[in-house]
Amino acid sequence: MTSFVIPLGEVGATAQTATGITAYAWLLVALPLFGAAVLLLGGRRTNSWGPLFATVMSWSAFLVGFGILINLLGYAGEERSRSLHLFSWIPAGQFQVDAGMLLDPLSVSFVLLVTFVGSLIHVYSLGYMAHDPDKRRFFAYLNLFVAAMLLLVTANSYLLVYVGWEGVGLASYLLIGFWNWNPPYASAANKAFVANRVGDLGMSIAIMVMFWQFGKTDFASVNAAVGGANQGALTAIGLFLLLAACGKSAQFPLQSWLGDAMAGPTPVSALIHAATMVTAGVYLVVRSHAIFDAAPTAQLAVVIVGAITLLFGAIVGCAKDDIKKALAASTMSQIGYMMLAAGLGPVGYVFAIFHLLTHGFFKAGMFLGAGSVMHGMNDKVDMRGFGNLSGAMKITWATFGLGWLAILGVPPFSGFWSKDKIIEAAFIGEGWRPWVFGLVTMLGAAITAFYMSRLFFMTFHGEKRWPKDAHPHESPSVMTVPMVILAFGSAFLGLFLALGDRFATWLEPVVGGGHGAEHHPVLPIPVITWGTLALVILGAGVAWLRYWRDQVPKTAPAGSLLTRAARQDLYQDQVNEGLLMRPGLHLTRSLVFADQKGIDGAVGGLAALIGGTSARVRKIQNGLARSYALTMLLGVVVILGAVWVMQ
Amino acid sequence: MTALLTAPAAFTTATIDYVALLPLFVVFGGALLGVLVEAFVPRSSRFQAQVALTVVVLVAALVAVAVGAVNHRGVTAGTAGADGILRGAVVIDGPSLFIQSIILVFALLAVFTYAERLGGVGSDTFTPMGAAVPGSAGEAEALRAGAMTAEVFPLLLFSVAGMMLFPSAGDLLTMFVALEVLSLPLYIMCGLSRRRRLLSQEASLKYFLLGAFSSAFFLFGAALLYGYAGSVYLPAIAAAIASPVSGLGGLLVPGILLIAVGLLFKVGAVPFHMWTPDVYQGAPTPVTGFMAAGTKAAAFGAILRFFYVGVDQAVWDWRPVLMVVAALTMVVGAVLSVTQTDMKRLLAYSSIAHAGFVLLGVTAVSREGVSGTLFYVLAYGLTSLAAFGIIALVRENGSEATHLSQWAGLGKRHPWTAGVYAFLLLAFAGIPLTSGFTAKFAVFAPMLALHTAGSTALVVLALLCSAITVFVYARIIVLMYFTEPTHDDVAVVDASGGTIATIAVGSVLTLVLGVAPAFVLNLAAQASQFVR
């Protein structure tokens, strides 16, 4: 029924039928989904063993993913794309949609990141959420998230990606609002929901245009059809996919929800809003590389969005005193790097994903560190109330420190290998672009060094500014062990994957080559590397002067105009309100007005009826039926009149 | 005129395939039996007898449809003329059978919600005495005496019979008769609510008046088409359009459009939708659920038959009008649902928006369009029945809590009910893995296949409208889960197994049609061929 040998675009690799353990890839989604179902349907009976069960399910998914990796490594590079046909999903006439999975180096990289980091965070949550009365529900949502995320990255068609896309959105929504007894938290969940809906609308329109143009949405057919498609449609698809990516990955102009999403429990911030879900946009762009390569305008838009967001996030990060919000701004900025790299085309795809992986480790590690700090400081998040915690929380300090070195891009830690390559790639090209984008990435690196050092010094060094009732203590080992493992990744994953271009070779069959030799940056590579390092040291040095050596005031000073703007997320909410909310409100209000006068007068009438003033009611009632009939008549006259005029 | 002038040929007996018509006979017969039961069975056992009779009749009709579907298809109760044009009053073909069977399923599910007694003598939602003046001594006396309106069950069966005939009608007169047969019992049932009776009666009267008004349009249109084609049989009208008689051309388009008005009124398309919110709100909730599911399915079946069999040659005349109506319907339904504060009213506007989505499938004018439409009405009906089933159970001091504020915090106290309702709302919104997503896909895809600017723009508009409705439904989910309860007396009443079964079947099928819809989609695709 289905042809299993599908050409995979111009790259030349073909997806073959999955064999061995890869044929059981559906377990990746099924296991955590089963966990979520058991916990949600099992009710209170599962309270005692539920969280542990969810953790086991997550680790099992990791084992399956690892098995698939071993299986794929057994083949030559070009044969590492495996397809798995699940069932015929929506057979609607000439539009046949099959549910299937695509296991190739790109999706397997994501599978391993999601399951490994996800499972560690499950373990960490066992400790972090130990005293929460509703932790069963929390673990159910976590499992649900893992299942949806795995579906997103292993789906073989855009339509099925969309299913996972909505799924992770739902899980994220549930988890941000998990502590929903707190109204601001619930409203944060709503904000995330709204921003994501805008993105999802972009996704659905992109899929629709694909149907319209190609009649298919599976990656193989779409990639194959790109060659003969018209430029306008490709650009439209590219831009709408970008809109979708912006919503999910908190990129400009849909970035405002990420900071508020920090209202959720910290493990959620680590898993969903740092390591995995927010990188789905980058995955989408890289997965759609055939489309973006053929639509230069859309590709340029990706780079510009990435560049704006990376500076935007970095500037906002400099002003935040809330440790989680500062980390969120940093996440936004780092995803900006990935997005920029993904928009650079074949020279950047590998490094976008590479940075995504290393970032997944060091950022998740730092979030867990932040959670550990909060755990020891009575859930306080204001860094102006921290300081010199390095003595009280040695493990947290050390693991956080490794993450800090990694994000700064200090060799030989992970971030250096990935971020430095992105900066190099940004300098490749002709005309104004390499200069603008290259310098933006370098500037971003300097600001990153400043705000991350600020965060690190304000929290762990300088003088104690603790509140009186604070007794900071190290967290239990169920929390520190995952942090140590992630710190290990922050330190060495980059080196391991960069040695001998291991990762680039692994990913090459999917996204094509193009990295390295044949392209030359407009500046010599040593100049870029050393220049970036110098800027990083400069940024960190300024932070040292201001936040370690000097006293940090306990309450935030008024600050300059830029600082105040940055504290307000550069007025993003106000802009959104002015541009989107107000016109929307006016539109609804005018419709409501019409509704009250024309249609919904009935509600008033009906309410009066219940009140029992029958005389008046009879009058309204008669009037209404008449006006209804009049509207119908008017409709008929207009339709007939219009047709008459047209003919 | 032409028909009268042709010399009367040899008398041909009408061919009637009784097996194919059996489901209709069963339901009509059952309804008549129900009237007798109402008259002769003592009050003590009348309710049980009516429920049992109705269930048996519906199941028997379903079996009859299944038997007939195997090899009794085609034009029945009619004759094949000498000119090769089939003149049949009733046409049993794929779309008829599909819609007849889903209407029977809807009715079967609805019966259980009708029969919810909550420990009382008769149905809990229906007034003990429809004729008594609300709040009068007569009403109180009827209540004391243990009166009940068990006649809703035969009324339901009459309505079901009309709904089954409506999409199977082969000529405009049969279609009109079916329209009235399905509508009249609905008008009565709408006015029989036990609580808020004035509201209910107002709804009933409005529905009746406006329904009569729209029927007049339908009749007028039928008269014009008869003038044009010299026949009321749909295939004959199609033949007349294919070889037009000069001088009569001016009758065609107004005729088509006026009939369209009558049909679009039934599905609640804009600008013929005004009755929907009032009637949905005022009618007893089980009736609303049945109406939302059944009337839509029947009316869309009739719309498909009229436009695809009767006037498909004139597609360029009516398609632009339907497209504009579809666009208006989606926009008005979606936007106005945003500001609603009453749950039933909100679902009424939602049903208007859904009617707009289904119209996309109709305007595609292709077999995929037919199967998409069939699938959509099935999916929407099942979800609606379950949703209204739940609404009927959420009560404050015994009466239904339909104001949105009364639903605040429901998720905390009744996590299961709220969870299922949230799932159904997601299905209305068209989130993947629910039937709503598959259904939307099934009607958007054939529209996209037209590859015209207008059709694509309409699909984009539909996506935008779906996005708007998502906010509406999400707001309710937020209300149920993330808002502190304000009405402490609101609770989900303990329902009988029947109501729970209806809600469960509706919800499970909503999930199944989202995850593994292939079987039903294939069935709809096989059933998408009209017989002419």
Interface residues (C-beta under 8 A of the other chain):
Chain A: F87 S88 W89 I90 P91 A92 G93 Q94 F95 V97 L159 Y162 V163 E166 G167 L170 G177 N180 A186 A189 N190 F193 V194 R197 D200 L201 S204 I205 M208 F211 W212 L587 T588 L591 V592 D595 I599 D600 A602 V603 L606 L609 I610 S614 V617 Q621 L624 A625 Y628 A629 T631 M632 L634 G635 V636 V638 I639 L640 A642 V643 M646 Q647
Chain B: R196 L198 L199 E202 L205 K206 L209 L210 F213 S214 F217 V253 P254 L257 L258 V261 F265 V270 P271 F272 M274 W275 P277 D278 Q281 G282 D317 P320 V321 V325 V335 L336 V338 T339 D342 R345 S366 R367 E368 S371 G372 I431 P432 L433 T438 F441 A442 F444 A445 P446 L448 A449 H451 T456 V459 V460 L463 L464 S466 A467 V470 F471 A474 V478 Y481 F482 T483 A516 P517 A518 L521 N522 A525
